[in-house]
């Protein structure tokens, strides 16, 4: 339920992938064919000479450094900043409240801890559920609730869903509105090690 | 922003990979390379020795790479780079579905691990046919459910009842994506379970 920008991830990965494929194919072709290798060397030599000339023509007075080097330095720093932003954009979106109502005489906020405690208490005696975690996440401008449970091995997902759906109905009545809810029924370490419940 | 579109969105995001790991790894590698170049530029400007090679020397080497490298090494290196690129393109374009199923529910998005579904089906089969848990194994895929039953040696297994019970269990899940159920009963019976 994170707010990760998935389209951005795929777009950037795709563009970088295409760039790597082109670079790799070109390098491999230079290994196969002497023509491509000669072209590479010719263009490379020309480009290097041109770069040297540009570097020399824009020298910072009294130093051996060129303004172009400073420009490249700036571009690299911007690229590094953008990459850090990309990394920071992964995940995120957790909140600690599930409902927020602004009225003329004040704002009402419901802490997600309230909903979490109510749901955990209700499921604590359930033989089919080994553990419960409840978190609140931002989803399209509203707050949503994620209820994750580890099911006992062999537990019927339908029964677990029905039990939690009942709790969610109670929560709806309590909050006076229907917040988006995700019910995640997982298998985990505890599912594998706990004994199987053979009696319903 | 309606209720059902929120549920659809959550269901979709919960059953597909966000590509966050691949993105972070790619960004970290690029970031290291860029920071190394930046460090190289700073060291050069302040008159210090470069780390490995200076950026200018690196540029010159790339320009003359095709002349100064063995053709076989060029080809091999190029293929490795192209494969890395292909992996990224596949990550960008493939669906990236996780081993989970969506259960139809009007109020909430419900996503269940395939492992949980398989365990529930196995348990139903065991209870109906009165078998030990080890005699039934179930695999749940995106479109199929495979149940393999090893009957107890010498005892007759009520195949119709077993299939009916498993079928009813799978239908009872109300999976959003319909699955094909296959129940296989092995010829060899199990002894001593």
Boltz contact constraints between the chains, C-beta under 6 A:
constraints:
  - contact:
      token1: [A, 4]
      token2: [B, 18]
      max_distance: 6.0
  - contact:
      token1: [A, 4]
      token2: [B, 20]
      max_distance: 6.0
  - contact:
      token1: [A, 6]
      token2: [B, 18]
      max_distance: 6.0
  - contact:
      token1: [A, 9]
      token2: [B, 19]
      max_distance: 6.0
  - contact:
      token1: [A, 9]
      token2: [B, 23]
      max_distance: 6.0
  - contact:
      token1: [A, 10]
      token2: [B, 92]
      max_distance: 6.0
  - contact:
      token1: [A, 13]
      token2: [B, 88]
      max_distance: 6.0
  - contact:
      token1: [A, 13]
      token2: [B, 91]
      max_distance: 6.0
  - contact:
      token1: [A, 13]
      token2: [B, 92]
      max_distance: 6.0
  - contact:
      token1: [A, 14]
      token2: [B, 89]
      max_distance: 6.0
  - contact:
      token1: [A, 14]
      token2: [B, 92]
      max_distance: 6.0
  - contact:
      token1: [A, 16]
      token2: [B, 88]
      max_distance: 6.0
  - contact:
      token1: [A, 17]
      token2: [B, 85]
      max_distance: 6.0
  - contact:
      token1: [A, 17]
      token2: [B, 88]
      max_distance: 6.0
  - contact:
      token1: [A, 17]
      token2: [B, 89]
      max_distance: 6.0
  - contact:
      token1: [A, 20]
      token2: [B, 81]
      max_distance: 6.0
  - contact:
      token1: [A, 20]
      token2: [B, 84]
      max_distance: 6.0
  - contact:
      token1: [A, 20]
      token2: [B, 85]
      max_distance: 6.0
  - contact:
      token1: [A, 21]
      token2: [B, 82]
      max_distance: 6.0
  - contact:
      token1: [A, 21]
      token2: [B, 85]
      max_distance: 6.0
  - contact:
      token1: [A, 23]
      token2: [B, 81]
      max_distance: 6.0
  - contact:
      token1: [A, 24]
      token2: [B, 78]
      max_distance: 6.0
  - contact:
      token1: [A, 24]
      token2: [B, 81]
      max_distance: 6.0
  - contact:
      token1: [A, 24]
      token2: [B, 82]
      max_distance: 6.0
  - contact:
      token1: [A, 24]
      token2: [B, 85]
      max_distance: 6.0
  - contact:
      token1: [A, 25]
      token2: [B, 82]
      max_distance: 6.0
  - contact:
      token1: [A, 27]
      token2: [B, 74]
      max_distance: 6.0
  - contact:
      token1: [A, 27]
      token2: [B, 77]
      max_distance: 6.0
  - contact:
      token1: [A, 27]
      token2: [B, 78]
      max_distance: 6.0
  - contact:
      token1: [A, 28]
      token2: [B, 75]
      max_distance: 6.0
  - contact:
      token1: [A, 28]
      token2: [B, 78]
      max_distance: 6.0
  - contact:
      token1: [A, 28]
      token2: [B, 79]
      max_distance: 6.0
  - contact:
      token1: [A, 30]
      token2: [B, 66]
      max_distance: 6.0
  - contact:
      token1: [A, 30]
      token2: [B, 74]
      max_distance: 6.0
  - contact:
      token1: [A, 31]
      token2: [B, 71]
      max_distance: 6.0
  - contact:
      token1: [A, 31]
      token2: [B, 74]
      max_distance: 6.0
  - contact:
      token1: [A, 31]
      token2: [B, 75]
      max_distance: 6.0
  - contact:
      token1: [A, 37]
      token2: [B, 66]
      max_distance: 6.0
  - contact:
      token1: [A, 40]
      token2: [B, 66]
      max_distance: 6.0
  - contact:
      token1: [A, 41]
      token2: [B, 66]
      max_distance: 6.0
  - contact:
      token1: [A, 41]
      token2: [B, 67]
      max_distance: 6.0
  - contact:
      token1: [A, 44]
      token2: [B, 63]
      max_distance: 6.0
  - contact:
      token1: [A, 44]
      token2: [B, 64]
      max_distance: 6.0
  - contact:
      token1: [A, 48]
      token2: [B, 60]
      max_distance: 6.0
  - contact:
      token1: [A, 48]
      token2: [B, 63]
      max_distance: 6.0
  - contact:
      token1: [A, 65]
      token2: [B, 45]
      max_distance: 6.0
  - contact:
      token1: [A, 73]
      token2: [B, 41]
      max_distance: 6.0
  - contact:
      token1: [A, 76]
      token2: [B, 34]
      max_distance: 6.0
  - contact:
      token1: [A, 76]
      token2: [B, 37]
      max_distance: 6.0
  - contact:
      token1: [A, 76]
      token2: [B, 38]
      max_distance: 6.0
  - contact:
      token1: [A, 79]
      token2: [B, 34]
      max_distance: 6.0
  - contact:
      token1: [A, 80]
      token2: [B, 31]
      max_distance: 6.0
  - contact:
      token1: [A, 80]
      token2: [B, 34]
      max_distance: 6.0
  - contact:
      token1: [A, 83]
      token2: [B, 27]
      max_distance: 6.0
  - contact:
      token1: [A, 83]
      token2: [B, 30]
      max_distance: 6.0
  - contact:
      token1: [A, 83]
      token2: [B, 31]
      max_distance: 6.0
  - contact:
      token1: [A, 86]
      token2: [B, 27]
      max_distance: 6.0
  - contact:
      token1: [A, 87]
      token2: [B, 24]
      max_distance: 6.0
  - contact:
      token1: [A, 87]
      token2: [B, 27]
      max_distance: 6.0
  - contact:
      token1: [A, 90]
      token2: [B, 20]
      max_distance: 6.0
  - contact:
      token1: [A, 90]
      token2: [B, 24]
      max_distance: 6.0
  - contact:
      token1: [A, 151]
      token2: [B, 116]
      max_distance: 6.0
  - contact:
      token1: [A, 153]
      token2: [B, 119]
      max_distance: 6.0
  - contact:
      token1: [A, 154]
      token2: [B, 119]
      max_distance: 6.0
  - contact:
      token1: [A, 154]
      token2: [B, 123]
      max_distance: 6.0
  - contact:
      token1: [A, 156]
      token2: [B, 120]
      max_distance: 6.0
  - contact:
      token1: [A, 157]
      token2: [B, 112]
      max_distance: 6.0
  - contact:
      token1: [A, 157]
      token2: [B, 116]
      max_distance: 6.0
  - contact:
      token1: [A, 157]
      token2: [B, 120]
      max_distance: 6.0
  - contact:
      token1: [A, 157]
      token2: [B, 173]
      max_distance: 6.0
  - contact:
      token1: [A, 158]
      token2: [B, 172]
      max_distance: 6.0
  - contact:
      token1: [A, 158]
      token2: [B, 173]
      max_distance: 6.0
  - contact:
      token1: [A, 161]
      token2: [B, 103]
      max_distance: 6.0
  - contact:
      token1: [A, 161]
      token2: [B, 110]
      max_distance: 6.0
  - contact:
      token1: [A, 168]
      token2: [B, 108]
      max_distance: 6.0
  - contact:
      token1: [A, 180]
      token2: [B, 6]
      max_distance: 6.0
  - contact:
      token1: [A, 181]
      token2: [B, 108]
      max_distance: 6.0
  - contact:
      token1: [A, 182]
      token2: [B, 10]
      max_distance: 6.0
  - contact:
      token1: [A, 182]
      token2: [B, 109]
      max_distance: 6.0
  - contact:
      token1: [A, 183]
      token2: [B, 108]
      max_distance: 6.0
  - contact:
      token1: [A, 183]
      token2: [B, 110]
      max_distance: 6.0
  - contact:
      token1: [A, 184]
      token2: [B, 111]
      max_distance: 6.0
  - contact:
      token1: [A, 185]
      token2: [B, 112]
      max_distance: 6.0
  - contact:
      token1: [A, 185]
      token2: [B, 116]
      max_distance: 6.0
  - contact:
      token1: [A, 186]
      token2: [B, 113]
      max_distance: 6.0
  - contact:
      token1: [A, 187]
      token2: [B, 113]
      max_distance: 6.0
  - contact:
      token1: [A, 187]
      token2: [B, 115]
      max_distance: 6.0
  - contact:
      token1: [A, 187]
      token2: [B, 116]
      max_distance: 6.0
